[in-house]
Amino acid sequence: MAPGVLARSPSPEPPLSAKLPRPEAQEIVADIIELLSSIVEYTEYTYEEVEPEDGLLVARTLVEHPDVERRTSRVSYNSLEKTLWVRAMPTYLHDAHQQWVMSSMLDWAYDGLVKKGEHLKIAFGVGTRFEGFIGAYTSSSKEPDLYLSARTDRMPSVVIESGWSESFPRLRIDKDLWLAGTVEVEYVILLKWSKVRNNKVKGTIEVWGRGNTGSLLNRELVVFPKPDPLPIDDSIHFTKQQLFGANPVSNPSTVLSFEIPRLREIAEEILGDLMGLSPG
């Protein structure tokens, strides 16, 4: 693919909130803004061979543009891959994990796992832009689908990325960005949704974490179809210390969990009530 070019013709350049260094970068911004103005459903755009000197500034310019914000867009730039990725108008299912995590956090408080006052120290965000990556990812910019961290930390400790099966290779590249481009991220949770026959949807989860020797740990869980029999451990676990990092907390070895049955319940309601689909 030619640098920064989609299969559609670029449109006239709209007013920009920052001066871009090269015509190629200006064309990318103008093209994306024009494309976003006409979409009516979930859409992804990928631009390859975007040089780091352009990619980071393009990403910053796009996230400040009102048309991008109105489309609930996610904008990411990976400086190792030299790829700019824009996702607009996510489906209800893309956001199922938000309810899942909020419900889990309430359970932590009700069960006394996170003490009174500690819950106020947890940062919870959706689509927040992160920069300051390290190594080959230095010029990257990423807006995760969800993150958790201590409020004072500059990077997340737990990240969730969600997408349809067609975009899942991109989510795995995002996983590499989070785990190789930071030292703070402990876990990356990838949710993959796949449309199959008869308006049914399959769902799987990949959980990636850091091992004690510096290697990556990987585990796969099934959301849909519901496993029969259910696995003995149908949860994702991490400790308070992994969530809060170097910040002092009570009982740092306490285990916190995201329960897969809860996500399964939330996703099934979304599919049936809001999308006219059913678990596969």
N, C-alpha and C positions, 0 to 999 in steps of 0.2 A: 504493500500500500504506500502511496506517495505520502510524504511528510504532511501530517495534519489535514488530510483530505478525506471527506466522506464521498459516498456515491452520488450525493446531491450537489447542485451548484450553490456556491456561497451567495449570500444575500448582501445587500448594501449594509455598510457598517453602522450600527446604532451608536449613540453617544456612549462613551466609556467612562468609568469612574477612575481609571488610572491610565497613564500613558504607556502603551505597550512598545517594546523595543524594536520589533521587526514586523514587516507587513504580514508574514505568515501567521504571527500571533494575533494580529488584528483580524485577519480573515477567520481564524478559528472562533474567536469570540462572536463576531458578527454572524457567522454561520449557525452557531449553537443558539444564539438568541432568536434568530429567525425560525429555526426548527422548533424550538420550544413554544413559540407563539401559536403554532397550529396543531399541536398534539392534543388528543382527547382521551388517551389511555396510557397505561404504563409503557415507557419507552426508554431504551438505552442507546447512547451514542459513544463510540470509541474512536479516538484519534491516536494513531501510532506514529512513531518517529518524531515526537515532539521534543525538541531539545530542552534540557533543564533550564537554560537561560530564558526560555519562553514559557515552559510548562507551569512553573510555580506562579508566575505573574498572571498567566491566563486563569489559573484556578482562583487566585485571589480576586481578580476582576469579576469573574462569573458569580462568585458567592455574594458579591456586593450588589449585583444587578437585581432590581425588583422583579423582573420576569422569571428569573431563576428561583427566587424565593417563593413566588406565587405558585409555582409548579411543584413545590415540596421536593426540590431537586437535591441530589447528592452529587458533589463534584470532587473528584480525586485525581491526583497526579502522582505517578510513580516514576521517580527519576532514574531508577535502575532499568526499568522496562521502557522508559521514554513513552509512556502511554497516559493519555488523558481520558478519563471515563466520566460520563455524565448520565445519571439515572433520574428520570422524572416521573411524577405521578405514581408512586408505589401503590400496590394494591393493599387491601385490608390485611391480607395474609402476611405481607411483608412486615407489618407492625404487630403481629401476634406476640412477638417476644417482649414487647413493651409491657403489656398486661401481665405476662408471665413473670418478668423480673420484678415488677412492682408488687405483685402478689407474694412473691418469695420474700421480698424485703419486709413486708408486713409480718410474715410468718417468723422471720428472724427476731423481730421485735417482740411479738406476742410470746414466743417461746423462750425469751430471755437470752438468746444467743448473742444479740447485739444489745448492749446495755443502754439505759436511758442516757441520752446525750451523744452516744457514739453514732447513732443513726444520723444525727445532724452533721457528722463529719464525713458522710459518704456523698460523693458527687455522682449524680445520675444524669446522663445526657444522651440526646438523640440528634445526630447530624451536626455535632460540634466539630469545628475545623481544628485539626491538629497539624502543627509543623514542628520543626526542631528534631527531625529524625537524624540518625547517625550513619556513618559509613557511606555506602553507595546510594543510600536513600536520603542523603542530606537535603536535596531540593524537593522532596516529596511533600504533598499535602493530602490529608485524608480526613473524610467525614464519616465516622463509623455509624452503623445503624443503631448501635447503643453501646455505651461504655459505663463502667463503674470504676471509681478510684477513691482515694482519700481526697478531700476537698482541696488540700494544699499541694497535691502532686501535679506536675506539669503534663504527665502522660497517664493514660489509663492503666489499670491493673487487669481488668477483665473486659474483653471486647466481644460483641456479637455482630456478625454480619449475616444478612439473609438475602436469598435470591432464588430465582427459578433455575432449573437444571441447566438451561442454556448459558447462564452467566456464571455457573459454578467455577469454571477454571479461573475466572477473574477473582472470585472470592478466595481461592487458594493462593493466588498471587498477593492478595491483600493480607492473608495470614503471614506470608513471608515478610511483608513490609512491617507488620506489627512485631513479629518475634525476632527478626534480624535487624530491623531498623531502630529498635529501642532496647533498653535493658529493663524497663519497668513493667512491660506487659507480661503477665504470668499465664493467662489463658486467652485463647481465641476460640470462640464457638461459632461454627459455620452451620447455618440452617439451609438445607437444600429442599426446595419444593418442586415436584415434577407432576405435570398434567399427564394423565394416562387416559385410557378409553372410558367412554360413558360418563364424562364429566367428573371423573374421580381424580384425587390428588394423593400422591405419595409424599412422604416427608422423612428425611434422614438428618442426622446431626453428626458433624465431625467436631471433636473436642481436641484441641492442640494445646499442649502445655510444655513447660520447661522441665527437663529431668535434672537430677542432682549432678550429673556429669557433663551438663551442657548440651546433651542431646534433646531432641524433641519427642514428647510422648503423644501418642495418638490413640483415640478411642472413637468408635462409631456406635451410635444409638439410632433406633428406629422410632419414628413418631407414627407414621401411617405406612402400610396397614398396621393396626395394633398387633403387637407380637402375641402369639399364643403357643406356649405359655409365656407370661410376662417374665422378663429377666429378673434375677434376684436383686440386682442393683439397677434401678431405672432412674438414676439421678446423676447430676454433675456436681462434684464436690470440690471445694477449695477451703483453705483456712482463712481466718480473720487476718492473720499476718500477711498472707498473699494478697488479700484485698486492700489492706491499709498500708502495706509497704513498711517503711521505716517509722511510721507514725505510731506512737504508743497506744495500745488498747488493752483492755482486760482479757485475760485468757487467750493469747494470740493463736494457740493451737486449736481453738474451737473450730469445728467443721461447719461450714455453711453449704447449703445445697440449693440447686434448681431441680425441682421434681418434674420429670418428663410427663407423668400422667396429667399434671396441671396444664402443661403446654398442649397436650393432646386434647384436653377438654376445651381449652380456649380456641384452638385452631379449628376444631370440629364445629363449634358454634359459628365462627366467622365464615367458614366455608358454606354452611347450610343457610344461615340467616342473611348473609350479606353478599354472597358471591354465586349462589345457585349451584354449588359444587358439593361433593361429599368425599370423605376419606377413601383412599384407594386400597 
